[in-house]
Structures are given as structure tokens and as C-alpha cells.
Amino acid sequence: MPTLRNGKTTSQERLNGHQSKHNESGKEHLVIVGSGWAGYAVMQKLDRSRYSVTMISPTEYFVFTPLLSGAAVGTNDFNSVIEPVRRYPEVDYHQAYARSINFQGKTIECSPAVGSEVRKRELNRRVDDDSDEELKPAVSYPGQKTYSISYDKLVIAVGCGTATFGIEGVAAHSFMLKDADDAQKIRSRIIECFELASQPTLSDEERRGILHFAVVGGGPTGVEFAGELHDFLTRDLAAATIYDVAPGVLQGFDKSLSEFAAEKFKRQGVAVKGESHITRVHEGHLEIKEEGNVPFGMLVWATGLEANPFINSIKELKKDEKTHVLRITNRLNVISEKDEVYEDVFCLGDCSALEKKAPPTGQTASQQAEWLAKNLNAMARGANPPKPFVFKNHGNMTYLGDFTAIIDRSEGVEGPEGKLTGKAAWVLWRSAYLYKSLSFRNQVALVYHWLCTWIAGRRISRF
């Protein structure tokens, strides 16, 4: 049987193990759908000696999303922002899409993601519930068939996609920033734009169009990417613009910090255009209601969230009327349309909605994952369960470029309140993300790449 080696460990768990030996172990079979902030953290913090664990995800690694912007412009390496699932050989990992759930029979139908020609970006747009596009393989090989996995307990943590709001051309002509693959494509496109702009036959106006980098979305993702992009851009003709339907950027932050960010971008030459309504995206230009046609060399789409297609396909469970994600109890259990609580099915992260709302952020997902792991461990030991989940707001922070960040702990936070801007905030921002990196290997890699960037400059190659 083929094996997969990873330094210290060897994994022989295979994708054909959909009727595996979980029952023979005498342990409850816990299935986790998703390898993002919530799913990966549950798997990592779970007492895996007490459960037989299976993870289903088309992505075989966890992505530390706050540092994707840096990876896209060469501040840090792509490998320093991912954590492979297969580092845990005791976890039966299936690189597959979860297609449907039979709650009565306690099974999940899966389709292999191996060899799929469907790009991950297509998971970030709304698709018909009955779409089978993800089933199309790039190469046909034995085993490329749907299969079912049974479970005793189920954790749904598939996250959300980036909302396109039904605007034509977004999926075809823009880049999302949700995965390491996206960051790699963005870096390649940035370099390609500079190579195109160096052609001697172009006019200055044509060069300005090619070297115009547009960012749609004034939230933390769009702002941090614009900040990293500013640090990368050096040519006089290159420009970056942030567009948002809101009056300005970072509307979820304290007003003084939002204004500080806008003023900082103005000094850096990054244009912020609020109250801008994108009506259509073409190859090479935007249609904006207020401005008409605006050329660009690259467009990064970093707007709000929309429900994952897998969540859309689940009809039996109650959903939030506004966001269409799954409604959950304060013990993270899902609720049926008949108001029945499924005690053995949990949902957390962006694809869930508590009655007392919590922001759809990695901070929320991490706290929910830690609580759920404690709860599952207590259940396995027969111990008293933890108190119901309560979100604790530890504040927000964002990088603005030029060694400047902002930290907002001004309202409703756990612990001391306050606001911080400038280089001191940047040091805390970097320190926090370094600390939160999930492995010592990645912490060392991040420090190494940050030092190399500071001493020798950024890597400007595609790889």
C-alpha cells in the first residue's frame, strides 16, 4: 500500500477507507468537515486518543489567512502560512468535497477533490444547490467516484466564500484572497503587470492602466492587502485604489481609527474611494456607477461573506435569515427546521450563526473550536461539560503599510480598553500573528523571511 511520509511520521490512511475500521477501535467516530480556522483547531486540540477522527476537506492544509497578503507580495513565503493536515497521521484525511448529509443514517456523501479541474476560487461564489461541477475530474482514474462516510459525531466547519453580490464578471476577472493558491496567483499577476508595462510600445496612459491595482472591499482583508501592496510598489506610474460601497475603510473599527487609516493611505498615495458602486467587471476595466469605466491591471475582490455551497445544499437545518448560514445553539449544536436540536452535530466558524451574534472572524472560529474541543474531550471522559459558549472580544488589528498598524480595543473587549496606532501597533500586530502561528516550524520560517525581507528586500519571483 502506498504511504505518505512527513518527516517524523508515516500515514497509511487511504481515500478508499470510507468504510474504515473505526468501529473496531471501540471509539466514537468524529468527522470534521473543513480544515480552516475552526475545523483544524478542533482537530488539533481534540484528545485524539479518545476519538477516531476523520477530516474531509478539498484543501489538505490549514491557511493562516492574516498573512496571505504578505505572502502575495513576497514579505513572507507561501509555505510559512500553511499547516498540513497530514502532519497528524492518526487523523484519517480525505481530500474530498462533502456533498450532502443524511442526518437519520448519520452518513456524509463525498466526492474526491483529487484531480479536480474546478479551481478553489469557484467555491467562493454562489452555485446552484444541485450543481455537480465539482465532480468533474481533470484526469479520470480508478476511485474517482462518490462514496459515503458514517459518523457518530459530526463537526461542520466549512467556512464561507467571498460575496460577489451577483455582479457580472467578478469570478472571471478578479482575484480572491482566501487561500495560498490565491496569494501565489496574485504575486504572479503583479509581476506580470510590471513586465507588461515595461514594453516600449505602450503609452504612459496605457502603462498607468496596467499598473493600476484595484482592491474592492475596505474591510481588514482589503486594507491589509493594500498596505502590503503599497510596500511592494516602487514605480511612479504604479497606483493602488481601494473601492467600497461604505463611506470609507474599516467601518467596523472605532471612527478615529478608520479616519487615521484613510489619512495614512492618502499620505502613502493609496486612493480610498468610498460610496463606489461596482456594476460590472470586464477584463482590464471596472464599470463604476460614479466614475464610469476604470482600467486596472489586477483586481483583488475582498468584500463580505456568503454561504458556502455545501451549506446552501442542506435543507433540513434552520438557517439565519440574513446570512443563510446555519443557526446554532450556545453549545454549538445545529437546529432542525422543526426546532429539534441535533446533539451529535456541531457547527462553528463563519458558516454558523449564534443567537447572540459574534463576528465572522478567525477570532470567533478559534474560540469556538477551543470550546468544542473541551466539550468533546469532557464527553469522552464522562466529565462535566464546560459552560455554554460565550464569545470574548479581544479587539481588532490591521496593517496599513509602511510599518504602521492600528489596534482597536475601544469597546466591548475583554480586559483593558484602548487604541493604538503607528509603529508600536505594528510591532504588536506582527508579534500577535507570530505567536498565533500554529507550529514552531512556521514561527521560525516567518522570522527568517521577515528578516530576509528587511535586510535584502522582497522576493519578486513568481515562486
C-alpha positions, 0 to 999 in steps of 0.5 A, a space after each residue: 500500500 502506498 504511504 505518505 511520509 512527513 518527516 517524523 511520521 508515516 500515514 497509511 490512511 487511504 481515500 478508499 477507507 470510507 468504510 474504515 475500521 473505526 468501529 473496531 477501535 471501540 471509539 466514537 467516530 468524529 468527522 470534521 468537515 473543513 480544515 480552516 480556522 475552526 475545523 483544524 483547531 478542533 482537530 488539533 486540540 481534540 484528545 485524539 486518543 479518545 476519538 477516531 477522527 476523520 477530516 474531509 476537506 478539498 484543501 489538505 492544509 490549514 491557511 493562516 489567512 492574516 498573512 496571505 497578503 504578505 505572502 502575495 507580495 513576497 514579505 513572507 513565503 507561501 509555505 510559512 502560512 500553511 499547516 498540513 493536515 497530514 502532519 497528524 497521521 492518526 487523523 484519517 484525511 480525505 481530500 474530498 468535497 462533502 456533498 450532502 448529509 443524511 442526518 437519520 443514517 448519520 452518513 456524509 456523501 463525498 466526492 474526491 477533490 483529487 484531480 479536480 479541474 474546478 479551481 478553489 476560487 469557484 467555491 467562493 461564489 454562489 452555485 446552484 444547490 444541485 450543481 455537480 461541477 465539482 465532480 468533474 475530474 481533470 484526469 479520470 482514474 480508478 476511485 474517482 467516484 462518490 462514496 459515503 462516510 458514517 459518523 457518530 459525531 459530526 463537526 461542520 466547519 466549512 467556512 464561507 466564500 467571498 460575496 460577489 453580490 451577483 455582479 457580472 464578471 467578478 469570478 472571471 476577472 478578479 482575484 480572491 484572497 482566501 487561500 495560498 493558491 490565491 496569494 501565489 496567483 496574485 504575486 504572479 499577476 503583479 509581476 506580470 503587470 510590471 513586465 507588461 508595462 515595461 514594453 516600449 510600445 505602450 503609452 504612459 496612459 496605457 502603462 498607468 492602466 496596467 499598473 493600476 491595482 484595484 482592491 474592492 472591499 475596505 474591510 481588514 482583508 482589503 486594507 491589509 492587502 493594500 498596505 502590503 501592496 503599497 510596500 511592494 510598489 516602487 514605480 511612479 506610474 504604479 497606483 493602488 485604489 481601494 473601492 467600497 460601497 461604505 463611506 470609507 475603510 474599516 467601518 467596523 473599527 472605532 471612527 478615529 481609527 478608520 479616519 487615521 487609516 484613510 489619512 495614512 493611505 492618502 499620505 502613502 498615495 493609496 486612493 480610498 474611494 468610498 460610496 463606489 458602486 461596482 456594476 460590472 467587471 470586464 477584463 482590464 476595466 471596472 464599470 463604476 456607477 460614479 466614475 464610469 469605466 476604470 482600467 486596472 491591471 489586477 483586481 483583488 475582490 475582498 468584500 463580505 461573506 456568503 454561504 458556502 455551497 455545501 451549506 446552501 445544499 442542506 435543507 433540513 437545518 434552520 438557517 439565519 435569515 440574513 446570512 443563510 448560514 446555519 443557526 446554532 445553539 450556545 453549545 454549538 449544536 445545529 437546529 432542525 427546521 422543526 426546532 429539534 436540536 441535533 446533539 451529535 452535530 456541531 457547527 462553528 466558524 463563519 458558516 454558523 450563526 449564534 443567537 447572540 451574534 459574534 463576528 465572522 472572524 478567525 477570532 470567533 472560529 478559534 474560540 469556538 473550536 477551543 470550546 468544542 474541543 473541551 466539550 468533546 474531550 469532557 464527553 469522552 471522559 464522562 466529565 462535566 461539560 464546560 459552560 455554554 459558549 460565550 464569545 470574548 472580544 479581544 479587539 481588532 488589528 490591521 496593517 496599513 503599510 509602511 510599518 504602521 498598524 492600528 489596534 482597536 480595543 475601544 469597546 466591548 473587549 475583554 480586559 483593558 480598553 484602548 487604541 493604538 496606532 503607528 509603529 508600536 501597533 505594528 510591532 504588536 500586530 506582527 508579534 500577535 500573528 507570530 505567536 498565533 502561528 500554529 507550529 514552531 516550524 512556521 514561527 521560525 520560517 516567518 522570522 527568517 523571511 521577515 528578516 530576509 525581507 528587511 535586510 535584502 528586500 522582497 522576493 519578486 519571483 513568481 515562486 
